[in-house]
Amino acid sequence: QVQLVESGGGLVQAGGSLTLSCAASGSTFSITAIGWYRQAPGKQRELVATMSNGGKIKYAESVKGRFTISRDNAKNTAYLQMNSLKPEDTAVYYCNVDTITTLGPSYYWGQGTQVTVSS
């Protein structure tokens, strides 16, 4: 199993920046990809950005050019640098990892961290 703990959320004015962190522990050797998702009130959870172990990165169109996903394998930590934040970026942000073991593929979620962007 993998445990994920997000941090770094908060309240920021439009145009500001925040960096989210996701610290992984447990069977981190089984991680094949890491991603960030978000869920705004009354909306479905949506992909923000993902990064595979091979370095393949995918961003939602709405955050391209503003958000950057990265990871520090030595620290088992992933990051989401968010710049030029907009009120529509307000949501709970969740860290997610995909894993593969002899039991098959699985995935894990963090508890989420609130990001609020004021206009």
C-alpha positions in Angstrom: 0.0 0.0 0.0 0.9 3.6 -0.5 0.1 6.5 1.8 -0.2 10.0 0.4 -0.2 13.3 2.3 -0.8 16.6 0.5 0.2 20.0 1.8 0.6 23.5 0.6 -3.0 24.6 -0.1 -4.4 27.8 1.1 -6.0 31.1 0.2 -4.4 33.2 -2.5 -5.4 36.2 -4.6 -6.0 35.9 -8.3 -2.7 36.0 -10.1 -0.8 34.6 -7.2 1.1 31.3 -6.9 1.0 28.2 -4.7 3.0 25.0 -4.6 1.4 21.8 -3.5 3.3 18.9 -2.2 2.4 15.2 -2.1 4.6 13.0 0.1 4.4 9.3 -0.5 5.2 6.5 1.9 4.8 2.7 2.1 5.3 0.7 -1.1 6.6 3.6 -3.1 8.6 1.2 -5.3 5.3 0.1 -6.9 4.4 3.6 -8.1 4.2 3.9 -11.9 2.6 7.3 -12.2 1.7 10.2 -10.1 -1.0 12.8 -10.7 -2.9 15.8 -9.4 -6.7 16.0 -9.6 -9.1 18.6 -8.3 -12.8 18.8 -7.4 -14.7 22.0 -7.1 -18.0 22.2 -5.2 -20.8 20.6 -7.2 -18.4 19.3 -9.9 -16.8 16.0 -10.8 -13.2 15.4 -9.9 -11.0 16.2 -12.9 -7.5 15.6 -14.0 -5.0 18.5 -13.5 -1.7 16.9 -14.4 0.0 13.5 -14.4 3.6 12.3 -14.7 4.6 8.7 -15.5 7.8 7.1 -14.2 9.2 7.6 -17.8 8.6 11.3 -17.5 5.6 11.5 -19.8 3.5 14.5 -18.6 -0.1 15.5 -19.3 -1.9 18.6 -18.4 -5.5 19.7 -18.5 -6.0 22.3 -21.1 -7.2 24.7 -18.5 -3.9 24.7 -16.6 -1.4 24.4 -19.5 1.3 27.1 -19.3 0.3 28.0 -15.7 0.8 24.7 -13.7 3.9 22.5 -13.5 4.1 19.0 -12.2 7.4 17.6 -10.9 8.7 14.9 -8.6 11.7 14.3 -6.4 12.2 10.5 -6.3 14.8 10.7 -3.6 12.2 12.3 -1.3 9.2 10.4 -2.7 7.5 13.7 -3.1 5.6 15.2 -6.0 4.8 18.9 -6.5 2.4 21.0 -8.3 3.6 24.5 -9.0 0.6 26.7 -9.7 1.1 30.2 -11.1 -1.3 32.9 -12.4 -4.1 31.4 -10.3 -7.7 32.1 -11.2 -10.8 32.0 -9.1 -11.9 29.0 -11.2 -8.9 27.1 -9.9 -10.6 27.0 -6.5 -11.1 23.4 -5.5 -9.8 20.6 -3.3 -6.7 19.2 -4.9 -5.9 15.5 -4.6 -2.8 13.6 -5.2 -3.1 10.2 -6.9 -0.6 7.4 -7.7 -1.0 4.4 -9.9 0.8 1.3 -8.7 1.6 -2.2 -10.0 2.5 -5.2 -7.9 2.2 -8.9 -8.3 -1.4 -8.6 -7.3 -2.1 -6.3 -10.2 -2.6 -2.6 -10.8 -4.1 -0.3 -8.1 -4.3 3.4 -7.2 -4.3 5.5 -4.1 -5.6 8.9 -3.2 -4.4 11.5 -0.7 -6.8 13.3 1.7 -6.9 16.5 -0.4 -5.8 20.0 0.2 -8.1 23.1 -0.3 -7.0 25.8 -2.7 -9.1 29.0 -2.7 -8.4 31.8 -5.2 -10.1 35.1 -4.4 -10.9 37.6 -7.1 
